[in-house]
């Protein structure tokens, strides 16, 4: 059977992260949603997404295709229900499809063409940006069990202090010295060639993915995930960094999500709770207004390739788009459109040629190339987000 993860109906509610990736490429827990499904199904999975993303994330079709809504995370119950589906059947939660089997993978889903199988999923769904951090603890626990089952951790150095060491797993090449790791509140996973430098205090759940680094003296509160080749420093609480992003210095990041290739300058601080303890509203790209999250804690949502200078201060519930560059004193507004350049004193458009120079330089530092495929995606996002840049 050929498995395909679709963007489903929640792509726009996951902006700015899904401007530059399919829903299935969102990281929550330890793995991306696609990686989770590949582990559970024991096969490779492709994605069905927007045309402008399809060169980087190609669709692979066959005579029989199982299309799975990428907002749904796998668990035993859901995987079994999907595997029971026959050609022409659709697994549905109310009016939303979870999965269906079709010979026409390219076509949009039309429930009238399918035999409906009702299902009430018990697992996690990622339907809003704040789900990424607020459900990170459960996703991390599930991924930890999946990745470590039947395996033995590399030994933890005797220079460290550990609480619940049986809940700590080090992959090959992981390095941890002279730090405190408390896994009593959730598992701690240290990926291949990742490093926790001296003097760090970490409370699980925590995932440090391949090649990522926690710098000296950092204080990490779970559930937090640092994706592959990220850097963490200072104080971090319940946040997710997708990959290749840096919060490497002092300052506070809480209840936040950073995409790929982001960089927070030294002493950047995010507010994650209002002074009056009121529920937090977050910019909604669909309604072009501020939506209720129902959360008391919510910090920064920052899209791919965005950066901020030293001593930047972000208000509670700030949304930053793709390839924005923020600097200067004072609090910038709590919705910053993609390709914005400036700060509290005002913004101008960050032209694509300049944005590409920054992306090229940052990626080169990690021995990666900013190529035509990446450029075309960002050019499309620039046009797509033009209406919000009213300078």
C-alpha positions as CSV (number, residue, x, y, z in Angstrom):
1,X,0.0,0.0,0.0
2,X,1.2,3.5,-0.8
3,X,0.8,6.0,2.0
4,X,0.5,9.7,1.5
5,X,0.1,12.5,4.2
6,X,-2.1,15.4,3.1
7,X,-2.4,18.9,4.4
8,X,-6.0,18.2,5.3
9,X,-8.1,21.2,6.3
10,X,-5.9,22.9,8.9
11,X,-3.0,24.2,6.8
12,X,-4.0,27.8,7.1
13,X,-4.5,27.6,10.8
14,X,-0.9,26.4,11.1
15,X,0.6,29.5,9.3
16,X,3.4,30.7,9.4
17,X,5.0,27.3,9.7
18,X,3.1,25.8,6.8
19,X,4.0,28.7,4.4
20,X,7.2,26.8,3.9
21,X,6.4,23.1,4.6
22,X,3.5,20.6,4.4
23,X,1.6,20.0,7.7
24,X,3.4,16.6,7.9
25,X,6.8,18.2,8.2
26,X,5.9,19.9,11.5
27,X,8.1,18.7,14.4
28,X,6.3,17.9,17.6
29,X,7.7,15.6,20.3
30,X,11.0,14.2,18.9
31,X,10.0,13.5,15.3
32,X,8.2,15.3,12.5
33,X,4.7,14.1,11.9
34,X,5.9,12.3,8.7
35,X,8.7,10.6,10.5
36,X,6.2,9.3,13.1
37,X,4.0,7.8,10.5
38,X,7.0,6.2,8.7
39,X,8.0,4.6,12.0
40,X,4.5,3.3,12.8
41,X,3.8,2.1,9.2
42,X,7.3,0.8,8.7
43,X,7.5,2.3,5.2
44,X,8.3,5.6,3.5
45,X,5.5,8.2,3.2
46,X,5.2,11.0,0.7
47,X,3.1,14.2,1.0
48,X,0.2,15.9,-0.8
49,X,0.6,19.6,-0.5
50,X,0.5,23.0,-2.3
51,X,1.9,23.1,-5.8
52,X,4.7,25.6,-4.9
53,X,6.0,23.2,-2.3
54,X,5.8,20.0,-4.4
55,X,9.3,20.2,-5.9
56,X,10.8,20.0,-2.5
57,X,8.2,17.7,-1.1
58,X,7.1,15.5,-4.1
59,X,4.0,13.3,-4.2
60,X,4.4,9.6,-5.0
61,X,1.3,7.8,-6.2
62,X,0.3,4.2,-6.9
63,X,-2.7,2.2,-8.0
64,X,-3.9,2.1,-4.4
65,X,-3.2,5.1,-2.1
66,X,-4.0,5.6,1.5
67,X,-4.3,9.4,2.1
68,X,-3.9,10.3,5.7
69,X,-4.7,13.8,7.1
70,X,-1.4,15.1,8.3
71,X,-2.9,16.8,11.4
72,X,-3.5,13.4,13.0
73,X,-0.6,11.8,14.9
74,X,-0.4,8.0,14.8
75,X,-1.2,5.7,17.7
76,X,-2.0,2.0,17.9
77,X,-5.8,2.5,17.6
78,X,-5.6,4.9,14.6
79,X,-3.0,2.8,12.7
80,X,-5.1,-0.3,13.1
81,X,-8.3,1.5,11.9
82,X,-6.5,2.9,8.8
83,X,-5.0,-0.5,7.9
84,X,-8.5,-2.0,7.9
85,X,-9.7,0.5,5.2
86,X,-10.6,-0.9,1.8
87,X,-10.6,0.8,-1.6
88,X,-13.3,3.5,-1.7
89,X,-13.7,3.8,2.1
90,X,-13.0,6.9,4.2
91,X,-12.3,7.1,7.9
92,X,-14.1,10.2,9.2
93,X,-14.3,12.1,12.5
94,X,-17.6,14.0,12.1
95,X,-17.3,15.9,8.8
96,X,-13.5,15.8,8.8
97,X,-11.6,13.0,7.0
98,X,-8.9,11.2,8.8
99,X,-7.9,8.8,6.0
100,X,-9.2,7.3,2.8
101,X,-8.2,4.8,0.1
102,X,-8.3,5.9,-3.5
103,X,-6.8,5.2,-6.9
104,X,-6.9,9.0,-7.7
105,X,-4.4,10.4,-5.2
106,X,-4.3,13.8,-7.0
107,X,-8.0,14.5,-6.6
108,X,-9.5,16.5,-3.8
109,X,-11.5,14.5,-1.2
110,X,-15.2,14.3,-1.9
111,X,-17.1,12.3,0.8
112,X,-19.9,11.5,-1.6
113,X,-17.5,9.2,-3.5
114,X,-16.7,7.1,-0.4
115,X,-18.2,4.7,2.0
116,X,-17.9,6.4,5.4
117,X,-16.4,4.7,8.4
118,X,-17.0,6.7,11.6
119,X,-14.1,6.9,14.0
120,X,-13.4,8.7,17.3
121,X,-9.6,9.1,17.5
122,X,-8.0,8.9,20.9
123,X,-4.7,10.4,20.0
124,X,-3.2,13.8,19.3
125,X,-4.1,16.2,16.6
126,X,-2.1,19.3,15.5
127,X,-4.7,21.8,14.2
128,X,-3.5,25.1,15.6
129,X,0.0,26.6,16.0
130,X,-0.2,26.5,19.8
131,X,-0.9,22.8,19.7
132,X,2.7,22.3,18.8
133,X,4.0,23.3,22.2
134,X,0.9,22.6,24.3
135,X,0.8,18.9,23.1
136,X,4.6,18.5,22.9
137,X,4.8,16.6,26.2
138,X,2.4,13.9,25.1
139,X,4.0,13.6,21.7
140,X,7.5,13.5,23.2
141,X,6.5,10.7,25.6
142,X,5.1,8.7,22.6
143,X,8.1,9.2,20.4
144,X,10.5,8.3,23.3
145,X,8.7,5.0,23.8
146,X,8.7,4.4,20.0
147,X,12.4,5.2,19.5
148,X,13.9,3.5,22.6
149,X,11.8,0.3,22.7
150,X,14.1,-2.8,23.0
151,X,17.2,-0.6,22.8
152,X,19.9,0.3,25.3
153,X,21.0,3.8,26.0
154,X,24.7,4.9,25.7
155,X,26.1,5.3,29.2
156,X,25.6,8.6,31.0
157,X,28.8,10.0,32.3
158,X,29.4,9.8,36.1
159,X,30.1,13.6,36.1
160,X,26.3,14.2,35.8
161,X,23.6,14.1,38.4
162,X,20.5,12.2,37.2
163,X,17.0,11.7,38.6
164,X,15.1,8.7,37.0
165,X,18.1,7.7,34.9
166,X,16.0,4.9,33.4
167,X,14.0,7.6,31.7
168,X,17.1,9.2,30.0
169,X,18.3,7.9,26.6
170,X,21.5,8.8,24.8
171,X,22.1,8.0,21.2
172,X,25.5,7.2,19.8
173,X,27.9,10.1,20.0
174,X,25.8,12.1,22.5
175,X,27.8,14.0,25.1
176,X,26.7,15.2,28.5
177,X,29.1,16.4,31.2
178,X,28.7,18.0,34.7
179,X,25.0,18.7,34.3
180,X,21.7,17.9,36.2
181,X,19.1,15.9,34.4
182,X,15.8,15.3,36.1
183,X,13.6,12.9,34.1
184,X,11.0,12.5,36.9
185,X,8.5,14.8,35.0
186,X,9.1,13.4,31.5
187,X,11.7,11.5,29.5
188,X,15.0,13.1,28.3
189,X,16.2,12.1,24.9
190,X,19.7,13.1,23.6
191,X,20.1,12.4,19.9
192,X,23.0,11.3,17.8
193,X,26.1,13.5,18.2
194,X,24.1,16.0,20.3
195,X,25.8,17.8,23.2
196,X,24.8,19.2,26.6
197,X,27.7,21.4,27.8
198,X,28.7,21.8,31.4
199,X,26.6,23.3,34.1
200,X,23.1,22.8,32.5
201,X,20.0,22.1,34.5
202,X,17.4,20.2,32.5
203,X,13.9,19.0,33.6
204,X,12.1,16.6,31.3
205,X,10.4,16.0,29.0
206,X,13.2,17.2,26.8
207,X,14.4,16.2,23.3
208,X,17.7,17.3,21.9
209,X,17.8,16.0,18.4
210,X,20.8,15.0,16.2
211,X,23.7,17.4,16.3
212,X,21.9,19.9,18.5
213,X,23.7,21.7,21.4
214,X,22.7,23.1,24.8
215,X,25.2,25.7,25.8
216,X,26.8,26.1,29.2
217,X,24.7,27.0,32.2
218,X,21.3,26.7,30.4
219,X,18.1,26.1,32.3
220,X,15.6,24.0,30.3
221,X,12.1,23.3,31.5
222,X,10.0,20.7,29.7
223,X,8.3,19.7,27.7
224,X,10.8,21.2,25.2
225,X,12.2,20.1,21.9
226,X,15.4,21.3,20.1
227,X,15.3,19.9,16.6
228,X,18.3,18.7,14.6
229,X,21.4,21.1,14.8
230,X,19.6,23.7,16.9
231,X,21.3,25.6,19.7
232,X,19.8,26.4,23.1
233,X,21.0,28.7,25.9
234,X,19.7,30.8,28.7
235,X,16.2,29.9,30.0
236,X,13.8,27.9,27.9
237,X,10.3,26.6,28.9
238,X,7.9,24.4,27.0
239,X,9.1,25.4,23.5
240,X,9.7,23.7,20.2
241,X,12.5,24.5,17.7
242,X,12.1,22.7,14.4
243,X,15.7,22.5,13.1
244,X,18.8,24.6,12.5
245,X,17.5,27.4,14.7
246,X,19.4,29.2,17.5
247,X,18.4,30.5,20.8
248,X,21.9,30.3,22.0
249,X,22.3,33.0,24.6
250,X,20.8,34.4,27.8
251,X,17.2,35.5,27.7
252,X,13.8,33.7,28.1
253,X,11.9,31.7,25.6
254,X,8.6,30.2,26.8
255,X,5.6,28.4,25.3
256,X,6.9,29.2,21.9
257,X,7.6,27.6,18.5
258,X,10.5,28.5,16.1
259,X,10.6,27.2,12.6
260,X,13.9,26.4,10.7
261,X,16.8,28.8,10.3
262,X,15.6,31.2,13.0
263,X,18.1,33.1,15.2
264,X,17.3,35.0,18.4
265,X,19.9,37.6,19.4
266,X,21.5,37.6,22.8
267,X,19.2,38.6,25.7
268,X,16.0,38.3,23.6
269,X,13.0,37.8,25.9
270,X,9.5,36.6,25.2
271,X,6.5,37.3,27.4
272,X,4.4,34.2,27.7
273,X,1.8,35.5,30.1
274,X,-0.2,38.7,30.3
275,X,0.2,40.9,33.4
276,X,-3.6,40.6,34.0
277,X,-3.5,36.8,33.6
278,X,-6.1,37.1,30.8
279,X,-6.4,34.3,28.1
280,X,-4.1,35.0,25.2
281,X,-5.2,35.8,21.6
282,X,-3.0,35.0,18.7
283,X,-3.0,36.4,15.1
284,X,-5.2,34.3,12.8
285,X,-4.3,34.4,9.1
286,X,-7.7,33.2,8.1
287,X,-9.8,35.8,9.8
288,X,-7.1,38.4,9.8
289,X,-7.8,39.1,13.4
290,X,-6.8,37.8,16.8
291,X,-8.2,34.4,17.8
292,X,-8.8,33.0,21.2
293,X,-6.3,30.3,22.2
294,X,-7.9,29.5,25.5
295,X,-4.4,29.5,26.9
296,X,-2.9,31.5,29.8
297,X,0.6,30.9,28.5
298,X,1.6,31.6,24.9
299,X,4.8,33.3,23.7
300,X,6.3,33.5,20.2
301,X,5.4,31.8,16.9
302,X,8.2,32.5,14.5
303,X,8.3,31.3,10.9
304,X,11.3,30.0,9.0
305,X,14.4,32.2,8.3
306,X,13.2,35.0,10.7
307,X,15.8,36.7,13.0
308,X,15.9,39.2,15.8
309,X,18.7,41.4,17.2
310,X,20.1,41.6,20.7
311,X,17.8,42.6,23.5
312,X,14.6,42.2,21.5
313,X,11.5,42.1,23.6
314,X,8.4,40.2,22.3
315,X,4.9,40.7,23.7
316,X,2.8,37.9,24.8
317,X,1.3,35.9,21.9
318,X,3.5,37.4,19.1
319,X,3.3,35.9,15.6
320,X,6.3,36.5,13.3
321,X,6.1,35.4,9.6
322,X,8.7,34.0,7.3
323,X,12.0,35.9,6.7
324,X,11.4,38.8,9.0
325,X,14.3,40.7,10.6
326,X,13.4,42.5,13.9
327,X,15.7,44.8,15.8
328,X,15.7,48.0,18.0
329,X,14.4,49.0,21.4
330,X,10.8,48.7,22.6
331,X,8.2,46.1,21.9
332,X,7.3,45.4,18.3
333,X,3.7,44.7,17.5
334,X,2.4,41.2,18.1
335,X,1.8,40.4,14.4
336,X,4.8,40.9,12.2
337,X,4.2,40.0,8.5
338,X,6.6,37.9,6.5
339,X,9.5,39.7,4.9
340,X,9.3,42.7,7.4
341,X,12.4,44.7,8.3
342,X,12.4,46.9,11.5
343,X,11.0,47.0,15.0
344,X,8.9,49.0,17.4
345,X,9.6,52.2,15.5
346,X,8.2,50.8,12.3
347,X,8.8,48.3,9.5
348,X,9.7,48.3,5.8
349,X,9.6,45.4,3.3
350,X,12.6,43.1,3.5
351,X,13.2,42.5,-0.2
352,X,13.8,39.0,-1.4
353,X,17.3,39.6,-2.8
354,X,18.4,40.8,0.7
355,X,16.5,38.0,2.5
356,X,18.2,35.5,0.2
357,X,21.6,36.9,1.0
358,X,20.9,36.3,4.7
359,X,19.6,32.8,4.1
360,X,22.6,31.9,2.0
361,X,25.0,33.1,4.6
362,X,23.3,31.3,7.5
363,X,22.9,28.0,5.6
364,X,26.5,28.1,4.4
365,X,27.6,28.2,8.1
366,X,26.0,24.8,8.4
367,X,27.5,23.5,5.1
368,X,24.2,23.6,3.4
369,X,23.1,25.4,0.2
370,X,20.4,27.9,-0.4
371,X,19.3,26.6,-3.8
372,X,16.7,27.6,-6.5
373,X,14.1,25.3,-4.9
374,X,14.3,27.2,-1.6
375,X,14.3,30.6,-3.4
376,X,11.2,29.8,-5.4
377,X,9.3,28.8,-2.2
378,X,10.3,32.0,-0.5
379,X,9.4,34.1,-3.6
380,X,6.0,32.5,-3.6
381,X,5.6,33.2,0.2
382,X,6.7,36.8,-0.5
383,X,3.8,37.3,-3.0
384,X,1.4,35.3,-0.8
385,X,1.9,37.5,2.2
386,X,2.1,40.9,0.4
387,X,-1.4,42.0,1.6
388,X,-0.2,42.0,5.2
389,X,2.7,44.3,4.6
390,X,0.9,47.7,4.8
391,X,3.9,50.0,5.4
